[in-house]
Amino acid sequence: MNEIFTRRSLRRFTSQPLSQQELEQLLRAAMQAPSAGNAQPWEFVVVKNKATFEKIIDIHPYATPLDTADAAIVVCGNTNRERFAGFWVQDCSAALQNLLLEAVSLNLGAVWLGIHPIQQRVDDLSDLLKLPEGVIPLGIVAVGHPAEGQNNQFIDRFDPSRIHYENW
Ligand SMILES: Cc1cc2nc3c(=O)[nH]c(=O)nc-3n(C[C@H](O)[C@H](O)[C@H](O)COP(=O)(O)O)c2cc1C
């Protein structure tokens, strides 16, 4: 419960890079997600190049956390790997959430930057990253070591009025 309740979107980072081990652990957590038919239709593009970050910010105006992030992990769905068409969004969202929770566990900061279903962002990012046919970027995780003042503050969002038993 600790990682779930203390996960916050953190958007400013120090210049300290992630270790290869941390990066691999984030991706390992992502790939542990459930998926329809166990298709595991995810692919990850890890970007560290600052010039590419700037191009991503041009494509996506709310991707400014990349100004200070160490890495951008682009979570993509590979529709060629699907067993049941259309479930890739849910599969890759589960993977992305796992990645965010593992970031908390590693004392890293991270934020989800939405790409799909905004078609212009999907098209522009696919061109930039040279994604092959059938591979669709769902979202980007901007990740790094959190800057001072950025912390995983606990917020309780439990709302009993959203729960409907048996029928609405
Ligand atoms: C699908 C999705 C897309 C998002 N896109 C962005 C984004 O483009 N830029 C950003 O700064 N935050 C983005 N966020 C983060 C949300 O703003 C954030 O999750 C929300 O405000 C709740 O705050 P919390 O994550 O700290 O709990 C996105 C979150 C989701 C789930």
The ligand as a MOL file (V3000), in Angstrom:
LIG
                    3D

  0  0  0     0  0            999 V3000
M  V30 BEGIN CTAB
M  V30 COUNTS 31 33 0 0 0
M  V30 BEGIN ATOM
M  V30 1 C -3.2730 9.3760 -18.9450 0
M  V30 2 C -2.5250 10.4380 -18.1730 0
M  V30 3 C -1.9230 11.4850 -18.8430 0
M  V30 4 C -1.2030 12.4640 -18.1540 0
M  V30 5 N -0.5500 13.4370 -18.8610 0
M  V30 6 C 0.2050 14.3380 -18.1970 0
M  V30 7 C 0.9640 15.2790 -18.9310 0
M  V30 8 O 0.9500 15.3160 -20.1540 0
M  V30 9 N 1.7410 16.1710 -18.2470 0
M  V30 10 C 1.7960 16.1500 -16.8680 0
M  V30 11 O 2.5340 16.9670 -16.3050 0
M  V30 12 N 1.0670 15.2560 -16.1400 0
M  V30 13 C 0.2920 14.3440 -16.7760 0
M  V30 14 N -0.4000 13.3920 -16.0650 0
M  V30 15 C -0.3380 13.3710 -14.5790 0
M  V30 16 C -1.6390 13.8920 -13.9350 0
M  V30 17 O -1.7030 15.2770 -14.0790 0
M  V30 18 C -1.6520 13.4570 -12.4610 0
M  V30 19 O -1.6370 12.0540 -12.3860 0
M  V30 20 C -2.8800 13.9850 -11.6960 0
M  V30 21 O -2.8520 15.3840 -11.6310 0
M  V30 22 C -2.9820 13.4090 -10.2810 0
M  V30 23 O -1.8240 13.7290 -9.5230 0
M  V30 24 P -0.8780 12.5870 -8.9200 0
M  V30 25 O -0.3230 11.7710 -10.0830 0
M  V30 26 O 0.2170 13.3240 -8.1980 0
M  V30 27 O -1.6850 11.7100 -8.0290 0
M  V30 28 C -1.1220 12.4000 -16.7410 0
M  V30 29 C -1.7340 11.3350 -16.0610 0
M  V30 30 C -2.4070 10.3580 -16.7640 0
M  V30 31 C -2.9880 9.1720 -16.0250 0
M  V30 END ATOM
M  V30 BEGIN BOND
M  V30 1 1 1 2
M  V30 2 1 2 3
M  V30 3 2 2 30
M  V30 4 2 3 4
M  V30 5 1 4 5
M  V30 6 1 4 28
M  V30 7 2 5 6
M  V30 8 1 6 7
M  V30 9 1 6 13
M  V30 10 2 7 8
M  V30 11 1 7 9
M  V30 12 1 9 10
M  V30 13 2 10 11
M  V30 14 1 10 12
M  V30 15 2 12 13
M  V30 16 1 13 14
M  V30 17 1 14 15
M  V30 18 1 14 28
M  V30 19 1 15 16
M  V30 20 1 16 17
M  V30 21 1 16 18
M  V30 22 1 18 19
M  V30 23 1 18 20
M  V30 24 1 20 21
M  V30 25 1 20 22
M  V30 26 1 22 23
M  V30 27 1 23 24
M  V30 28 2 24 25
M  V30 29 1 24 26
M  V30 30 1 24 27
M  V30 31 2 28 29
M  V30 32 1 29 30
M  V30 33 1 30 31
M  V30 END BOND
M  V30 END CTAB
M  END
